[in-house]
Amino acid sequence: MRAQQTFLHSENGVFHHYYLCKYLSLQGSTDLISRSLLRFKQGLQPHLDYWIDAAVNTLRPLSPLSSTVIIRALAHQETIADPNAAPSLDRLARSLSGCLNLPYISTILSKTIQTPPNKRHSRDERMQHLNAAYLAAATPHSNFLLIDDILTTGATAKAIISALRHSNPSCQITLFTLAKASRN
């Protein structure tokens, strides 16, 4: 797979968003790629290794800056990064860290509360659930590679970007997801 690029627009600026493929909601879809992504989220093999390998092979030629730190979105039930709560994303972050020779720092992000699953919620409901939920530690790092599995409305990414920019105003943030939701 080759990285596809778009931009995420938020009140904090415009951010590069790289992703591998489009994701179709499974409601009424028999799309094999979308089903494989859901199996990745569940930590099922061979889907887990397939998506991790695809991510590594896609990001390697993009050569993120050596000062970049990898961080990941937190699962809805997490308030701090817990490899047992989001094993697929945690494994993806650790694999990218090792292959790209970039640090993965799981302690930069936290949430004040557990949030409801985003599934079946509108963009506005997602934004309301995530409003001020994320916190970011002040850090000397100035470049972040934020990873998540699927970008649907952008609510999670925007909440994390807002928290990062609040604590680290001049930081640069690049977003990478395995997929971007398609309305088609």
C-alpha positions as CSV (number, residue, x, y, z in Angstrom):
1,M,0.0,0.0,0.0
2,R,1.0,3.6,-0.6
3,A,0.3,6.4,1.8
4,Q,-2.6,8.6,0.8
5,Q,-2.5,12.1,2.1
6,T,-5.1,14.6,3.1
7,F,-5.3,17.4,5.7
8,L,-7.2,17.7,8.9
9,H,-8.5,21.1,9.6
10,S,-9.1,22.2,13.2
11,E,-9.2,25.4,15.2
12,N,-5.6,24.7,16.0
13,G,-4.4,24.7,12.4
14,V,-4.1,22.4,9.4
15,F,-2.4,19.1,9.9
16,H,-1.0,16.4,7.5
17,H,-3.0,13.2,7.7
18,Y,-1.6,10.1,6.1
19,Y,-3.6,6.9,5.8
20,L,-3.5,3.6,4.0
21,C,-7.0,3.1,2.6
22,K,-10.6,4.0,2.7
23,Y,-12.9,2.4,5.3
24,L,-16.5,1.7,4.6
25,S,-18.9,1.3,7.5
26,L,-19.9,-2.3,7.9
27,Q,-23.6,-1.3,8.0
28,G,-24.7,-2.8,4.7
29,S,-21.1,-3.4,3.5
30,T,-19.2,-6.6,2.7
31,D,-16.0,-4.8,2.0
32,L,-13.1,-7.2,2.9
33,I,-10.7,-4.4,3.8
34,S,-13.1,-2.8,6.3
35,R,-13.7,-6.2,7.9
36,S,-10.0,-6.8,8.1
37,L,-9.6,-3.4,9.9
38,L,-12.2,-4.4,12.5
39,R,-10.3,-7.7,13.0
40,F,-7.1,-5.6,13.5
41,K,-9.0,-3.6,16.2
42,Q,-9.9,-6.9,17.9
43,G,-6.2,-8.0,17.8
44,L,-6.9,-11.0,15.5
45,Q,-4.2,-12.6,13.4
46,P,-3.2,-12.4,10.6
47,H,-5.0,-9.0,10.4
48,L,-2.9,-7.5,13.2
49,D,0.4,-8.3,11.5
50,Y,-0.9,-7.4,8.1
51,W,-1.8,-3.8,9.1
52,I,1.3,-3.3,11.2
53,D,3.5,-4.4,8.3
54,A,1.6,-2.2,5.9
55,A,1.9,0.8,8.3
56,V,5.7,0.3,8.8
57,N,6.3,-0.2,5.0
58,T,4.2,2.9,4.2
59,L,5.8,5.3,6.8
60,R,9.4,4.2,6.4
61,P,9.9,6.1,3.1
62,L,8.2,9.2,4.5
63,S,11.2,9.6,6.9
64,P,9.6,11.4,9.9
65,L,12.0,13.8,11.6
66,S,14.4,12.1,14.0
67,S,13.0,14.4,16.7
68,T,9.5,13.0,16.2
69,V,7.8,11.2,19.1
70,I,5.1,8.6,18.5
71,I,1.9,8.9,20.5
72,R,-1.4,7.0,20.1
73,A,-5.1,7.8,20.6
74,L,-6.6,6.3,23.8
75,A,-9.4,3.8,23.5
76,H,-12.7,5.0,24.9
77,Q,-12.3,3.1,28.1
78,E,-8.8,4.3,28.8
79,T,-7.8,7.3,30.8
80,I,-4.1,6.4,30.5
81,A,-2.4,4.2,27.9
82,D,-2.9,0.6,28.8
83,P,-1.5,-2.0,26.4
84,N,-4.2,-4.4,27.6
85,A,-7.1,-2.0,26.8
86,A,-5.9,-1.2,23.3
87,P,-3.5,-3.9,22.4
88,S,-3.6,-3.4,18.6
89,L,-2.9,0.3,18.7
90,D,-0.2,-0.2,21.3
91,R,1.4,-2.9,19.3
92,L,1.3,-0.7,16.2
93,A,2.9,2.2,18.1
94,R,5.7,-0.1,19.4
95,S,6.3,-1.6,16.0
96,L,6.5,1.8,14.4
97,S,8.9,2.9,17.1
98,G,11.2,0.0,16.6
99,C,11.2,0.1,12.8
100,L,11.4,3.9,12.4
101,N,13.8,4.4,15.3
102,L,11.5,6.9,16.9
103,P,10.5,6.9,20.6
104,Y,6.9,5.8,21.5
105,I,5.9,7.7,24.7
106,S,2.6,6.4,26.0
107,T,2.5,8.8,29.0
108,I,2.1,12.1,27.1
109,L,-1.7,11.7,26.6
110,S,-4.3,11.0,29.2
111,K,-8.0,11.6,29.6
112,T,-10.0,13.0,32.5
113,I,-12.8,10.5,32.0
114,Q,-13.6,7.4,30.1
115,T,-15.6,8.3,27.0
116,P,-18.4,6.5,25.3
117,P,-17.5,4.5,22.2
118,N,-17.8,6.7,19.1
119,K,-19.6,4.1,17.1
120,R,-23.1,5.2,16.0
121,H,-22.6,8.8,17.3
122,S,-22.8,11.9,15.1
123,R,-19.9,14.3,14.6
124,D,-21.4,16.7,17.1
125,E,-22.0,14.0,19.7
126,R,-18.4,12.7,19.3
127,M,-17.1,16.3,19.7
128,Q,-19.2,16.8,22.8
129,H,-18.0,13.5,24.4
130,L,-14.4,14.3,23.7
131,N,-14.6,18.0,24.6
132,A,-11.8,18.7,27.2
133,A,-11.5,14.9,27.8
134,Y,-7.9,14.7,26.6
135,L,-4.9,16.2,28.5
136,A,-1.3,16.3,27.2
137,A,1.8,16.6,29.3
138,A,4.1,19.5,28.6
139,T,7.2,18.0,27.0
140,P,10.4,19.2,25.4
141,H,9.5,17.2,22.3
142,S,8.2,19.4,19.4
143,N,7.2,16.9,16.8
144,F,4.5,14.3,17.2
145,L,3.3,11.4,15.1
146,L,-0.2,10.7,16.3
147,I,-1.5,7.3,15.4
148,D,-5.0,5.9,15.4
149,D,-6.8,3.1,13.6
150,I,-9.6,4.8,11.7
151,L,-10.3,8.5,11.1
152,T,-14.1,8.8,10.9
153,T,-15.2,12.4,11.8
154,G,-11.8,13.6,13.1
155,A,-13.3,14.3,16.6
156,T,-10.7,12.2,18.4
157,A,-7.7,13.6,16.4
158,K,-9.0,17.2,17.0
159,A,-9.4,16.6,20.7
160,I,-5.9,15.3,21.0
161,I,-4.4,18.1,18.8
162,S,-6.2,20.6,21.0
163,A,-4.7,19.1,24.2
164,L,-1.2,18.9,22.6
165,R,-1.3,22.5,21.5
166,H,-2.6,23.6,24.9
167,S,0.5,22.1,26.6
168,N,3.0,22.5,23.8
169,P,1.8,25.5,21.8
170,S,4.4,25.4,19.0
171,C,4.5,21.6,18.5
172,Q,4.1,20.0,15.0
173,I,1.7,17.2,14.7
174,T,1.3,14.7,11.9
175,L,-1.6,12.2,11.9
176,F,-1.4,8.6,10.7
177,T,-4.3,6.3,10.6
178,L,-4.7,2.9,8.9
179,A,-7.9,4.1,7.2
180,K,-10.1,7.1,6.6
181,A,-13.9,6.6,6.6
182,S,-15.5,7.0,3.3
183,R,-19.1,8.1,2.9
184,N,-19.4,6.1,-0.4
